[in-house]
Amino acid sequence: MTGHEFLHAPGPTHIPDRVLAAMHRQPLDLVDKRLKDIAHSCFADLADVFRTKGQVFIYAANGHGGWEAALANLCVPGDAVLVPEVGHFSNSWADHARALGLEVISLQGDWRHAIDPDAIEAALRRDSERRIKAVLAVQVDTGTGVASDIPAVRAAMDAARHPALLVADTIASLGAMPFEMDAWGVDVAITASQKALMCPPGLAILAANERALRSAAVLPTSQRYWDWKTRMAEENYRAFCGTMPEQHIFGLRAALDMITEEGLPAIFARHRRLAGAVQRAVEVWAEAGALSFNAALREQRAVSVTAVRTAEGIDADRIRTHTRETLGVSVAGGLGLLSGRAFRIGHLGDLNAPMVLGCLAALEVAFIQLGVPHAPGGVRAAIEFLAEPDAG
């Protein structure tokens, strides 16, 4: 295929040339002061992105590794965790907890609505023995495109007067929408490199506040790689439990420079604007009745990914495959309960308006070529939205 292929998945996302260029260099000696300075600057700047004064940890892992790192430091087999179900990834996190020998108390959801704070408060009030060690809350479930209100979760926990820790998955949200770890009372936050941080897959990043660190400090240690206690050291080899993933760190340094230069408020505004364009197009397409938003409520639709459901008899994977192999534009497929029944448009990270419009145009071409019923004019609606001076 001639020309560039376009990646509009919600992770991995498009990697800026500046990040790729930063990685295209030889490694440094592990004791080189330049390497130590780069790593320490990344830890400091990541704390600013999390909006925390807490401790940041970086693992050579993916987001699933981040889940496991948090659970391994906060819980021992037999502990209970509360998991509000919002989609595929909240359920996958619960599976990780079960594999570690934890009891999972799941609050059933329909994959179309955000976390219900009232249900969390009620579940915590029922826990009279205070067995629940942590509440595992996903800010944006990548599989469903549903965004949840993390401050409301904390408020529910406080109302129940329960000592559980609040652990937030910000993998599909950090750097794309507001997240205020300290101000919102989040004890541990988890993210990964391959989404709004604009880096290749391969880094799991956590932040933990003093309360979480104190809890971890008294926990019997049954593992080493995930252990926070062994990573809280000046030496690079200890902070990374071995050899630093240097090329990833070089890329992360460049990405954090880009985030600093644009500024988080401007980044959040850009994501709102691009998400608004995508969702305006989907609103128009959906008028024909064959396509619809998975997130039922407008205010709960994520700024990072939009999941589009297809009507009975319309194979969402066929749309996705055709768009990628014929038109050179990759969107993501449905996961779990939405497998074959939805496709997902990623609009986070290093993206601008022309890139998003190209993705939407390719999808509209695919609808025409495949005979997918849709109201015409979705791309035009997105253009008109972006032309508005206060779009987003």
C-alpha positions as CSV (number, residue, x, y, z in Angstrom):
1,M,0.0,0.0,0.0
2,T,1.4,3.4,-1.0
3,G,1.5,6.3,1.4
4,H,1.3,6.2,5.2
5,E,-0.9,3.9,7.2
6,F,-2.9,5.6,10.0
7,L,-3.3,4.1,13.5
8,H,-6.5,5.1,15.3
9,A,-6.6,2.4,17.9
10,P,-6.8,3.4,21.6
11,G,-3.4,1.8,22.2
12,P,-0.9,1.5,20.9
13,T,-1.2,5.0,19.6
14,H,0.7,7.0,17.0
15,I,4.3,7.7,18.2
16,P,5.7,11.1,17.3
17,D,8.8,11.3,15.2
18,R,10.5,13.1,18.0
19,V,10.0,10.2,20.3
20,L,11.2,7.7,17.8
21,A,14.3,9.8,17.1
22,A,15.1,10.0,20.8
23,M,15.1,6.2,21.0
24,H,17.4,5.9,18.0
25,R,20.6,6.0,19.9
26,Q,23.1,3.7,21.6
27,P,22.5,2.8,25.2
28,L,24.5,4.4,28.0
29,D,26.5,2.7,30.7
30,L,24.2,1.9,33.6
31,V,26.3,4.0,36.0
32,D,26.5,7.0,33.6
33,K,25.4,10.1,35.4
34,R,23.6,11.2,32.2
35,L,21.4,8.1,32.4
36,K,20.6,8.7,36.0
37,D,19.7,12.3,35.3
38,I,17.3,11.3,32.5
39,A,15.6,8.7,34.6
40,H,15.2,10.9,37.6
41,S,13.7,13.7,35.5
42,C,11.2,11.2,34.1
43,F,10.1,10.2,37.6
44,A,9.7,13.8,38.6
45,D,7.8,14.9,35.5
46,L,5.5,11.8,35.7
47,A,4.5,12.9,39.2
48,D,3.5,16.2,37.7
49,V,1.3,14.5,35.1
50,F,-0.3,12.3,37.8
51,R,-0.6,15.5,39.9
52,T,0.9,13.9,42.9
53,K,3.6,14.4,45.5
54,G,3.7,10.6,45.8
55,Q,6.3,8.1,44.7
56,V,6.4,7.1,41.0
57,F,7.5,3.6,39.9
58,I,8.3,2.5,36.3
59,Y,8.3,-1.1,35.2
60,A,9.3,-2.8,32.0
61,A,5.8,-4.2,31.5
62,N,2.4,-3.3,30.0
63,G,-0.8,-2.1,31.7
64,H,-1.6,-5.6,33.0
65,G,1.8,-5.6,34.7
66,G,0.8,-2.3,36.3
67,W,-2.4,-3.9,37.7
68,E,-0.4,-6.8,39.1
69,A,2.3,-4.5,40.6
70,A,-0.4,-2.5,42.5
71,L,-2.1,-5.7,43.8
72,A,1.1,-7.4,44.8
73,N,2.2,-4.4,46.9
74,L,-1.2,-3.8,48.6
75,C,-2.7,-7.2,49.1
76,V,-1.9,-10.7,50.2
77,P,-3.9,-13.9,49.3
78,G,-7.2,-13.9,51.1
79,D,-7.7,-10.2,51.0
80,A,-10.8,-8.8,49.3
81,V,-11.0,-6.1,46.6
82,L,-14.1,-4.4,45.3
83,V,-14.3,-4.1,41.5
84,P,-17.1,-2.0,39.9
85,E,-17.7,-3.5,36.4
86,V,-17.5,-1.0,33.6
87,G,-16.2,-3.2,30.8
88,H,-13.6,-5.7,29.5
89,F,-10.7,-4.1,31.3
90,S,-12.3,-3.8,34.7
91,N,-13.1,-7.5,34.4
92,S,-9.6,-8.4,33.3
93,W,-8.2,-6.6,36.3
94,A,-10.5,-8.6,38.5
95,D,-9.2,-11.8,36.9
96,H,-5.6,-10.7,37.8
97,A,-6.8,-10.3,41.4
98,R,-8.3,-13.8,41.5
99,A,-5.1,-15.2,40.0
100,L,-3.2,-13.7,42.9
101,G,-5.4,-15.4,45.4
102,L,-7.6,-12.4,46.2
103,E,-11.4,-12.5,46.8
104,V,-13.1,-10.3,44.2
105,I,-16.3,-8.6,45.1
106,S,-17.7,-7.5,41.8
107,L,-20.4,-4.8,41.3
108,Q,-22.2,-5.9,38.1
109,G,-22.4,-3.3,35.3
110,D,-23.9,-3.3,31.8
111,W,-20.8,-2.1,30.0
112,R,-22.7,1.0,28.9
113,H,-22.7,3.1,32.0
114,A,-20.0,4.5,34.4
115,I,-19.3,3.4,37.9
116,D,-22.2,3.9,40.2
117,P,-20.9,5.6,43.4
118,D,-24.0,4.6,45.4
119,A,-23.3,0.9,44.7
120,I,-19.8,1.4,46.0
121,E,-21.0,3.1,49.2
122,A,-23.5,0.4,49.8
123,A,-21.0,-2.4,49.2
124,L,-18.5,-0.8,51.6
125,R,-21.2,-0.3,54.3
126,R,-22.0,-4.0,54.0
127,D,-18.3,-4.9,54.7
128,S,-18.7,-4.6,58.5
129,E,-15.5,-6.7,59.0
130,R,-13.5,-4.3,56.8
131,R,-12.1,-7.1,54.7
132,I,-12.1,-5.1,51.5
133,K,-8.5,-3.8,51.1
134,A,-9.0,-1.8,48.0
135,V,-11.5,-0.4,45.5
136,L,-10.2,-0.9,41.9
137,A,-11.7,1.8,39.7
138,V,-11.1,2.3,36.0
139,Q,-11.3,5.9,34.9
140,V,-11.8,5.1,31.2
141,D,-12.5,1.5,30.2
142,T,-10.7,1.2,26.8
143,G,-13.1,-1.6,25.7
144,T,-16.3,0.3,26.2
145,G,-15.4,4.0,25.8
146,V,-17.0,4.7,29.1
147,A,-15.5,7.3,31.5
148,S,-16.2,7.2,35.2
149,D,-16.1,9.9,37.9
150,I,-13.2,9.1,40.2
151,P,-13.8,11.9,42.7
152,A,-17.4,10.5,43.1
153,V,-15.9,7.1,43.9
154,R,-13.7,8.7,46.6
155,A,-16.7,10.6,48.0
156,A,-18.6,7.3,48.2
157,M,-15.8,5.6,50.1
158,D,-15.6,8.5,52.5
159,A,-19.3,8.5,53.0
160,A,-19.1,4.8,53.9
161,R,-16.2,5.6,56.4
162,H,-14.3,2.6,55.0
163,P,-10.5,2.4,55.2
164,A,-10.1,0.7,51.8
165,L,-7.5,2.2,49.4
166,L,-8.6,3.7,46.2
167,V,-6.6,2.4,43.2
168,A,-7.3,4.0,39.9
169,D,-6.6,2.6,36.4
170,T,-5.7,5.7,34.3
171,I,-4.2,3.7,31.4
172,A,-6.6,5.2,28.8
173,S,-7.0,8.6,30.5
174,L,-3.8,10.0,31.9
175,G,-2.6,12.8,29.7
176,A,-5.8,13.0,27.8
177,M,-8.3,14.2,30.5
178,P,-8.0,15.7,33.9
179,F,-6.7,13.4,36.7
180,E,-5.8,14.9,40.1
181,M,-4.4,12.1,42.1
182,D,-3.7,14.0,45.4
183,A,-6.7,16.4,45.2
184,W,-9.1,13.5,44.4
185,G,-7.8,11.3,47.2
186,V,-6.5,8.5,45.0
187,D,-4.0,6.2,46.8
188,V,-2.5,4.5,43.8
189,A,-2.7,5.3,40.1
190,I,-1.7,3.1,37.2
191,T,-0.9,4.0,33.6
192,A,1.1,2.7,30.6
193,S,3.3,4.2,28.0
194,Q,1.4,3.4,24.8
195,K,-1.6,5.7,25.0
196,A,-1.7,9.4,25.7
197,L,2.0,9.3,26.8
198,M,2.8,8.8,23.1
199,C,5.4,6.1,23.6
200,P,5.8,2.5,22.5
201,P,4.2,-0.3,24.5
202,G,6.5,-1.6,27.2
203,L,6.3,0.6,30.3
204,A,3.9,0.3,33.2
205,I,3.9,3.4,35.4
206,L,2.5,3.7,38.9
207,A,2.2,6.4,41.5
208,A,1.6,5.7,45.2
209,N,0.8,8.1,48.0
210,E,2.1,7.9,51.6
211,R,-0.9,6.0,52.7
212,A,-0.4,3.3,50.1
213,L,3.4,3.2,50.8
214,R,2.8,2.7,54.5
215,S,0.4,-0.1,53.7
216,A,2.9,-1.8,51.4
217,A,5.7,-1.4,53.9
218,V,4.1,-3.7,56.5
219,L,3.0,-6.3,53.9
220,P,4.8,-9.6,53.9
221,T,6.9,-9.7,50.7
222,S,6.4,-12.8,48.5
223,Q,7.8,-11.4,45.3
224,R,10.7,-9.2,44.2
225,Y,10.2,-7.6,40.8
226,W,7.0,-5.7,41.7
227,D,8.2,-4.8,45.2
228,W,8.1,-1.1,45.9
229,K,10.4,-1.4,48.9
230,T,13.3,-2.6,46.8
231,R,12.7,0.0,44.0
232,M,12.8,3.0,46.3
233,A,16.5,3.5,45.9
234,E,18.9,6.0,44.2
235,E,20.7,3.4,42.1
236,N,19.2,3.0,38.7
237,Y,19.6,-0.8,38.8
238,R,17.5,-0.9,42.0
239,A,14.8,1.5,40.8
240,F,14.2,-0.7,37.8
241,C,15.0,-4.0,39.6
242,G,17.8,-4.6,37.1
243,T,18.7,-3.1,33.8
244,M,16.8,0.0,32.9
245,P,14.8,-0.2,29.6
246,E,16.9,2.6,28.3
247,Q,15.5,3.2,24.9
248,H,12.0,3.4,26.4
249,I,13.2,5.9,28.9
250,F,14.8,8.0,26.2
251,G,11.5,8.0,24.3
252,L,9.6,8.8,27.5
253,R,11.9,11.8,28.2
254,A,11.1,13.2,24.7
255,A,7.3,12.6,25.2
256,L,7.3,14.3,28.6
257,D,9.1,17.3,27.0
258,M,6.3,17.5,24.4
259,I,3.7,17.3,27.1
260,T,5.4,20.1,29.1
261,E,5.7,22.3,26.0
262,E,2.0,21.9,25.1
263,G,0.8,22.0,28.7
264,L,-1.8,19.8,30.2
265,P,-4.7,22.3,29.9
266,A,-4.1,22.6,26.2
267,I,-3.7,18.9,25.8
268,F,-7.0,18.3,27.5
269,A,-8.7,20.9,25.3
270,R,-7.3,19.3,22.2
271,H,-8.6,15.8,23.3
272,R,-12.1,17.3,24.0
273,R,-12.1,18.9,20.6
274,L,-11.0,15.8,18.7
275,A,-13.4,13.6,20.7
276,G,-16.2,16.1,19.9
277,A,-15.5,15.8,16.2
278,V,-15.5,12.0,16.3
279,Q,-18.7,11.8,18.3
280,R,-20.5,14.4,16.1
281,A,-19.8,12.1,13.1
282,V,-21.0,9.0,14.9
283,E,-24.2,10.9,15.9
284,V,-25.0,11.6,12.3
285,W,-24.1,8.0,11.1
286,A,-26.3,6.6,13.8
287,E,-29.4,8.3,12.5
288,A,-29.8,5.3,10.0
289,G,-30.2,2.9,13.0
290,A,-27.4,0.5,12.2
291,L,-24.7,2.2,14.3
292,S,-24.8,3.5,17.9
293,F,-22.7,4.7,20.8
294,N,-21.8,2.0,23.3
295,A,-21.6,4.6,26.1
296,A,-25.3,5.4,26.6
297,L,-24.9,8.8,28.2
298,R,-23.2,11.7,26.4
299,E,-21.5,12.9,29.5
300,Q,-19.9,9.5,30.1
301,R,-18.3,9.2,26.6
302,A,-14.5,9.2,26.9
303,V,-12.3,11.8,25.2
304,S,-9.8,9.1,24.4
305,V,-11.8,6.4,22.6
306,T,-15.3,6.0,21.2
307,A,-16.8,2.5,20.9
308,V,-19.4,2.2,18.1
309,R,-21.9,-0.7,18.3
310,T,-23.2,-2.3,15.1
311,A,-26.7,-3.6,14.7
312,E,-27.6,-7.3,14.4
313,G,-26.3,-8.8,11.2
314,I,-23.5,-6.2,10.7
315,D,-20.0,-7.6,11.4
316,A,-18.0,-4.9,13.1
317,D,-14.8,-6.8,12.4
318,R,-15.5,-6.8,8.7
319,I,-15.7,-3.0,8.8
320,R,-12.4,-2.9,10.8
321,T,-10.6,-5.3,8.5
322,H,-11.7,-3.5,5.3
323,T,-10.8,-0.1,6.6
324,R,-7.3,-1.3,7.5
325,E,-6.5,-3.5,4.5
326,T,-8.1,-1.5,1.8
327,L,-7.8,2.1,3.0
328,G,-4.8,2.0,5.3
329,V,-6.6,3.2,8.5
330,S,-6.6,1.0,11.6
331,V,-9.3,1.2,14.2
332,A,-9.8,-1.3,17.0
333,G,-12.3,-4.1,17.4
334,G,-14.7,-4.9,20.1
335,L,-13.6,-6.9,23.1
336,G,-15.3,-9.4,25.3
337,L,-19.1,-9.0,25.2
338,L,-18.6,-6.5,22.3
339,S,-16.4,-8.8,20.2
340,G,-17.7,-8.6,16.6
341,R,-20.4,-6.2,17.7
342,A,-18.4,-3.0,17.9
343,F,-15.4,-1.1,16.6
344,R,-13.4,1.5,18.5
345,I,-12.0,4.7,17.3
346,G,-9.0,5.9,19.3
347,H,-8.5,9.6,19.5
348,L,-5.8,10.1,22.0
349,G,-2.1,11.0,22.1
350,D,-0.2,12.5,19.2
351,L,-3.2,13.4,17.0
352,N,-4.5,16.5,15.3
353,A,-7.7,17.4,13.5
354,P,-6.6,16.4,9.9
355,M,-5.6,13.0,11.2
356,V,-9.0,12.5,12.8
357,L,-10.8,13.7,9.8
358,G,-8.8,11.2,7.6
359,C,-9.9,8.4,9.9
360,L,-13.6,9.4,9.8
361,A,-13.5,9.8,6.0
362,A,-12.0,6.3,5.6
363,L,-14.7,4.8,7.8
364,E,-17.4,6.5,5.8
365,V,-15.8,5.2,2.6
366,A,-15.8,1.7,4.1
367,F,-19.5,2.0,5.0
368,I,-20.3,2.9,1.4
369,Q,-18.2,0.1,0.0
370,L,-19.6,-2.5,2.4
371,G,-23.2,-1.4,2.3
372,V,-23.3,-0.5,6.0
373,P,-26.4,1.6,6.6
374,H,-25.5,5.0,7.8
375,A,-26.8,8.5,7.5
376,P,-24.5,10.5,5.1
377,G,-22.7,13.6,6.3
378,G,-20.8,12.4,9.3
379,V,-17.5,13.7,8.1
380,R,-19.2,17.0,7.2
381,A,-20.6,17.3,10.7
382,A,-17.1,16.7,12.1
383,I,-15.7,19.4,9.9
384,E,-18.4,21.8,11.0
385,F,-17.7,21.0,14.6
386,L,-14.0,21.6,14.3
387,A,-14.7,24.9,12.4
388,E,-16.5,26.3,15.4
389,P,-14.2,28.7,17.2
390,D,-14.9,27.2,20.6
391,A,-15.1,23.6,19.5
392,G,-14.5,21.2,22.4
